[in-house]
Amino acid sequence: MSRRSGILEFAVLGLLRESPMHGYELRKRLNTSLGIFRAFSYGTLYPCLKTLVANGWLIEEPGNVPADLPPGAGRAVAPASSLAGRRAKIVYRLTAEGKEHFEELLSHTGPDSWEDEHFAARFAFFGQTEHDVRLRVLEGRRSRLEERLEKMSASLARTRERLDDYTLELQRHGMESVEREVRWLNELIESERSGRDQRRSSPEGSAQQNTAGEPDGLPRRGNNPPDPSGDTAK
């Protein structure tokens, strides 16, 4: 399995854990909720769905065609219905095995968890992730970016004299983007640690954590996470 397809499967399972969806609705959610899937087609999504069904993690159920389905998309969603000549759509529902598999994926904290695209998908489902796992992923992401900053700084020091003003400015912009994400991660990590300390010192213990699994001290300024795809250097 490629890294890209693995991320897509993870995101699909996570969205379907929230509620069953048909393919068109699922594609819209992937486009609007997860920026890493801005440009992908039904030709990418449906092989993924078929794989998840074959693995027993999803089941297909009949449904109706959405009113806003674009021309031609119905053929990709489902074959023509033999009744009344109307196209049917297929609704995908997470199975118990699929839920268990997704929860297992949520617990993983290896290096892939803090690489650019995978981290964005993992962060989108932090509300369903255990506190200690969130903290390990955030700390891993920060370490990854700090290593990237060191490499960028060393590269800039070696090549500064050979760069024109615009290329130099682009390099600086890339470094500023990474530095901004590191600051954002520092805030999140501090909030996670503060929330954990509060729960440990409280008589109620973990009861202070809300039902969505979110950290008590998570900053709520409405900031969107920095977009990893905006980095100009890796």
VENLINLIN-V780171 format. One record per residue. SS is DSSP state (H for helix, E for strand, C for the rest). PHI is phi in whole degrees, 0 to 359 (* if undefined). Layout:
BEGIN
ss=[SS | SS]
phi=[PHI | PHI]
END
This chain:
BEGIN
ss=[C | C | H | H | H | H | H | H | H | H | H | H | H | H | H | H | H | H | C | C | E | E | H | H | H | H | H | H | H | H | H | H | H | C | H | H | H | C | C | C | C | H | H | H | H | H | H | H | H | H | H | H | H | H | C | C | C | E | E | E | E | E | E | C | C | C | C | C | C | C | C | C | H | H | H | H | H | C | C | E | C | C | C | C | C | C | E | C | E | E | E | E | E | E | C | H | H | H | H | H | H | H | H | H | H | H | C | C | C | C | H | H | H | H | C | H | H | H | H | H | H | H | H | H | C | H | H | H | C | C | H | H | H | H | H | H | H | H | H | H | H | H | H | H | H | H | H | H | H | H | H | H | H | H | H | H | H | H | H | H | H | H | C | C | H | H | H | H | H | H | H | H | H | H | H | H | H | H | H | H | H | H | H | H | H | H | H | H | H | H | H | H | H | H | H | H | H | H | H | H | H | C | C | C | H | H | H | H | C | C | C | C | C | C | C | C | C | C | C | C | C | C | C | C | C | C | C | H | H | H | C | C | C | C]
phi=[* | 286 | 299 | 298 | 293 | 296 | 294 | 297 | 300 | 301 | 294 | 297 | 298 | 295 | 291 | 286 | 293 | 288 | 189 | 295 | 213 | 270 | 300 | 295 | 295 | 297 | 297 | 297 | 296 | 296 | 289 | 270 | 271 | 240 | 298 | 291 | 250 | 298 | 230 | 206 | 247 | 299 | 295 | 267 | 289 | 291 | 300 | 296 | 298 | 296 | 296 | 293 | 294 | 298 | 281 | 84 | 268 | 229 | 234 | 258 | 230 | 289 | 206 | 251 | 286 | 293 | 296 | 263 | 296 | 289 | 304 | 88 | 290 | 300 | 293 | 281 | 285 | 195 | 292 | 295 | 281 | 279 | 262 | 62 | 63 | 257 | 288 | 256 | 256 | 249 | 261 | 256 | 235 | 287 | 272 | 299 | 293 | 294 | 297 | 296 | 295 | 296 | 296 | 294 | 298 | 298 | 277 | 288 | 225 | 286 | 307 | 300 | 294 | 244 | 284 | 311 | 290 | 292 | 298 | 300 | 292 | 298 | 296 | 298 | 245 | 297 | 296 | 254 | 255 | 297 | 303 | 295 | 292 | 305 | 296 | 295 | 294 | 298 | 292 | 295 | 297 | 297 | 299 | 299 | 287 | 295 | 296 | 296 | 299 | 299 | 294 | 295 | 295 | 294 | 295 | 295 | 296 | 285 | 250 | 309 | 291 | 262 | 265 | 282 | 299 | 287 | 295 | 297 | 295 | 296 | 296 | 296 | 299 | 299 | 294 | 297 | 296 | 291 | 299 | 296 | 292 | 298 | 297 | 299 | 295 | 302 | 296 | 295 | 296 | 298 | 294 | 299 | 293 | 297 | 297 | 294 | 298 | 296 | 293 | 292 | 274 | 275 | 301 | 279 | 61 | 288 | 295 | 285 | 285 | 285 | 291 | 279 | 82 | 276 | 292 | 299 | 259 | 299 | 302 | 235 | 271 | 83 | 288 | 276 | 297 | 303 | 277 | 300 | 291 | 277 | 293 | 266 | 216 | 255]
END
